[in-house]
Amino acid sequence: MVCLKCGRDAAGEQVFCDSCLSIMEESPVKPGTPVLLPSPKKQTAAKKAPHRKRALSPEEQVIHLRKALRRMYLCVGVLIVVLGMATALLVYEILQKDVPAIGQNYTIDTTMNTE
C-alpha cells in the first residue's frame, strides 16, 4: 500500500510508512479530532531527478571568467565616465556662481541720502 502522507510504499496494510508514523508519534492528536487526509497521488514510474548543470572543463571556466571580467571592466568604465561627468558638472556650477574674491564680500552703497 502507498503512504497517504508522503507517497512511499508502506509495509503490509499500513496507511502510513514507518518514517511518517515515527514523525506523527512525536505530536499525537486527541481521539475524535477530524483529520484531513490528502488525496492519493498518482505514482509515476520514475520520479525525475532535478536537473543539474554539468561541470565545466577548465577551458570553459577560463572563457566564463573572461566574459565576467569584461563585464566588470565595462561596468567600472561606465562608472568612471558617470563620475567624471558629475564632477565636471559640479565644477562648472561652482565656477558659474558670482562669488566675490576673498576680502571683497561687501558692497558700498553710494546712493544714501545725506540730509
C-alpha positions in Angstrom: 0.0 0.0 0.0 1.1 3.6 -0.5 1.6 6.0 2.4 -1.1 8.7 2.5 1.3 11.4 3.7 4.5 11.0 1.6 3.5 8.6 -1.2 6.2 5.9 -0.4 5.4 2.2 -0.1 4.0 1.3 3.2 4.6 -2.2 4.7 1.6 -4.5 4.5 -1.8 -3.0 5.1 -0.5 0.2 6.9 -1.9 3.5 5.8 1.4 5.4 6.6 5.0 4.4 6.2 7.3 3.8 9.2 9.1 7.2 8.9 5.8 9.1 8.8 4.4 7.1 11.7 7.5 8.0 13.8 7.1 11.7 13.0 3.4 11.6 13.8 4.0 9.9 17.2 6.0 13.0 18.3 2.9 15.1 18.1 -0.2 13.0 18.9 -3.7 14.1 18.1 -6.6 13.7 20.6 -9.1 11.0 19.7 -12.1 12.3 17.8 -10.2 15.2 16.2 -11.1 15.4 12.5 -8.1 14.9 10.3 -7.9 15.8 6.7 -6.1 13.3 4.6 -4.6 14.3 1.3 -5.9 12.7 -1.9 -3.8 9.8 -3.1 -1.2 11.0 -5.6 -0.6 9.2 -8.8 2.6 7.3 -8.8 4.9 8.0 -11.6 7.1 5.2 -13.0 10.3 7.1 -12.3 10.4 10.4 -10.5 12.5 12.9 -12.3 15.7 14.0 -10.6 16.3 17.7 -10.5 18.4 18.9 -13.5 21.9 19.6 -12.6 24.4 21.6 -14.6 27.3 19.7 -15.8 30.8 20.5 -14.5 32.7 22.9 -16.7 36.0 22.0 -18.1 39.0 24.2 -17.2 38.9 25.8 -20.7 35.2 26.6 -20.3 35.8 28.1 -16.9 38.5 30.4 -18.3 36.1 31.5 -21.1 33.4 32.1 -18.5 35.7 34.1 -16.2 37.0 36.2 -19.1 33.4 37.2 -20.0 32.7 38.1 -16.4 35.9 40.1 -16.3 34.9 42.0 -19.5 31.5 42.8 -17.9 33.2 44.1 -14.8 35.6 46.3 -16.8 32.6 47.7 -18.7 30.8 48.5 -15.5 33.8 50.2 -14.0 34.4 52.2 -17.2 30.8 53.4 -17.2 31.0 54.3 -13.5 34.2 56.3 -14.1 32.6 58.2 -17.0 29.5 59.0 -15.0 31.6 60.2 -12.0 33.7 62.3 -14.3 30.7 63.9 -15.8 29.2 64.6 -12.4 32.5 66.1 -11.2 32.7 68.3 -14.4 29.1 69.5 -13.9 29.8 70.3 -10.2 32.9 72.3 -11.1 31.0 74.1 -13.8 28.2 75.1 -11.4 30.7 76.3 -8.8 32.6 78.4 -11.4 29.4 80.0 -12.7 28.3 81.4 -9.4 29.3 85.1 -8.7 31.5 84.5 -5.7 33.3 87.6 -4.5 37.0 87.4 -4.0 38.4 87.0 -0.6 38.2 90.3 1.4 35.6 91.7 -1.1 32.5 90.2 0.3 30.9 93.6 0.9 29.5 96.4 -1.3 29.4 100.2 -0.8 26.1 101.9 -1.2 26.7 105.3 -2.7 23.0 106.2 -3.1 22.5 107.0 0.5 20.7 110.3 1.3 22.9 112.6 3.3 20.4 115.2 4.6 
